[in-house]
Amino acid sequence: MNEARQHRFTPPKGAADLLLIRHGETQAAVRGQNFPLVDGQGDPALHPEGKAQALAVAERLRAAPISAMYVTKMQRTHQTAAPLANHLGLVPHVDPDLHEVFLGDWDGGEYRFRVAAQDPAFLRAKAREEWGEIPNAETTSQLQNRVRAGLMRIAAAHADELVAVVVHGGVIGAALAVATGSPAFAFHGAENGSISRLVINGDQMILRGFNDVSHLPV
C-alpha cells in the first residue's frame, strides 16, 4: 500500500441513521388566548415563516434516500413533515414518546411569557437544567428516558436505513445530551427547521451533526 487516505465516517452495519428535524416556527402566543391542547400540551399551528422553513427542509432533503418518516402527536410536526413526505411519497408514523416537554402549569403558551419575564422558576430550571422546576412539569429525567425509548424503538425498526424524525427543540436537546453524556441543556435551542443527525447502533448513539440551518432562508 503506497498511500492511506483519511477515514470517512459511514454508519456501522445494522445502524439506523436518524435526521432529527425541528419543526418550523409556530404561531405567536397571545395573552389570554391559549393554544389548543392535545393531552394537556399546547398544539399551535405553524406560523407562515414556519411553513417556509418546512418547504426549505423538503427541498434540502428531497433527493435523500430516506425510507421512513416519523412525527409526534403535535400538528406542528405533521405540518413540517408534509412537504417532504409529499416529495418522497411517504406517510409519516406517529411515535408516542417524542412529543415536546410537558410544561405542566405553563403549557398552552404560558411558558413563552414566563421566559420573557424571566420568572424565577424558569431561571431555576435553566440553572439546574431541570424541567421539573416548572410547576407540574415533567422532570428532565422523565423526558430523557421517554425520548431515548422512542429513538431506540425507531432505530430497531430501521437498521441500515436513513430516517427523518420531525420533532421538537426539547426532544432534540434531550436526545443529544443522552447520546453524548453532556449536561442536560447543552444542546438546548436547536433552530426551527434545523437538521441534526444521530446514528444509533444497538445501544450506542453517535452524534454526527447539530443544528444545520444552511438550507433555511436568511
N, C-alpha and C positions, 0 to 999 in steps of 0.2 A: 504494500500500500504506500503510495507516494504522497498522499495528502489526506488530511482529516478535516472535514467541514465541521462547523459549529452545530451543536444539537438544535433541532427544531422540535417543538412540542407537538405531539399528537396524543389524543386521548388513549389511555390504555385499553386493550381489548376487553370488551364487556362493559365499558364505562358509558354513562349517559352524559351528553354534552348539553347543558341547560343554558338557554339565554333568558335571563331574568329581566323582563321589560317592565319598567314602572309605567303605570297608566298615565294618560295625558292630564293636563291641568283640569281641575274641576271648577264648577260654579263657585262664585264667592259666597261666603257665609254672610247672612243678613241678620242683624239683631232682631230677635223676636220671630224669626221665620226659620225654624229648624229644618234641616234636611229630612226627607223621607227616611224612615228607619227600616232596616232589614235585620231581624233578630237583635234589635236593640242598638244597631250600629248605623251611623249616618251613611246615606246612599245617594250622594249628589251625582248628577249627570256631568258630562264633560262640558267645559267652557269652550267657546269657539276656538280659542288658542289650543286647547287640548285636542280638539278634532284635527287641527292642522298637524299637531305632533303625531297623532295616530297615523295620518297619511304619510308622514315622513318616515316613521318606523316601517310602514308597509313597503315603501319604495326602497328603503335600505335593505330589507330582508327578502324581497320578492323572489330573488334568484337563489336564496339559500336552500340547502337540501333539508328543510325542516319536515319532519314526518308526523309531528303531533303538536297540538297547542292546548294549553291549559289556561283557565281563568278562575276567578273567585266568584262568590255569590253576589258581588257588588257590580252594579251596572257600569261603572266607570271602566272596569277591566274588560267587560264584554264590548263596550263601545270602542275601546282602544284596539282590541284584538280584531274587530270586524274587517277593517280594510285588508290586513294581512291574510286573514282567513279566507277572504274572497279571492285574493291573488293565488293562494296556494290550494284552494279547493278543499279546505279542512273545516271540520266542525269542532270548535273548542270544547274540551271537557271541563267541568267544574270540580275543583278539588276542595273538599270541606275544611281543610286545615290551613289554607293560605290566605284567609281574609285578613284585613288590616287589624292592627292593635285594637283591642276593645278598650275604649276610653271611659267606660263607666258613666259617671255623672256628667262628664264633659263631652259625650258623644253627640252627634247630630249637628255639629258646627261650633259648639261652645268652646271646644279646645282651642280653636283659632283665636278667639277673643281673649282667652286666658293667657295664651302665649304672648299676644300683643301687649297685654297688660303686665307681663312678667309676674304672674301670680306666684306667690311663694311655693305652692305645691309643684308648679311646673319647674321652678328653679331647683327645688329639692330633687325632682325626678331627673333633671338634667345633670345635676352634680353627682348624684348617686348612680346614674344610669339605671334607674329603676322606675318602670312604668307604674308600678303599684303605689307610688306616692300620690298618684291622681285618685281622687275618691272613687272607690268601687271599680277601678280599672283592673285588668289582668296584670299579673306580675311579668317582669322580664323573663323569668324562668319559664312561666307558662307559655309565653309567646314563643320563645326559642324551641321549646320541646315540641309544640304542635307544628311549627314551621319545618323543623328537621324531619318530623314524621311524614309530612306531606311531600317534601322533596325526595326523601328516600323511597317513598311509595312510587313516585313518578319515575325515578331513576331505575327502580327494579323492573318497571314495565317497559322500559325503552333502552335496553342495552344496545350499544353501538349506534345510537340514533341522536340526531340533533333535535331538540325540543324547545319550543318557545313557551315561556311561562309568564303570563301577564299578571303582575301582582302589584303590591303597594310598597311605599317607601319604608315603612316599618318592617315589613316582611323581608325586603332585601337587606336591610340593616341587620336583622336577626340572623338571616341565613349566612351572611358573610362573616359575622362575628363568630358564629358557631364553627364555620369552616376553617377559620384562621386562629381561633383561640384568642382573638383580640378582645379588648373591653367592649361591653355590650353596645355602646353607642358609637363605636369607632367608624362604622360605615353608615351612620345616620345621615340622611339628607340627599340621597340619590335624586337627581333631577327628574321632573316629569318627562316621560318619553325616552329616558336613558336606557341603555342596554348594559347589563353586567353579565358575566359568564362564569358558570360554576360547573366543573366536571366532577361527577360522582362515580366512584369505582368501589363497589362494595360499601364499606363503612368509611372510606376515605373521601374527603371533599377537597377539591383543588380549585382555588380561586385563580381564574385566568383573565379577569377583566372587571373593572368597576366604573360605572357612570360614564359610559361612552355616549357623547352627545354630538358627535361630529356630523350626524345626519340631520340635526334639528335646525330650523330657521334661527338665524341670529336675532 
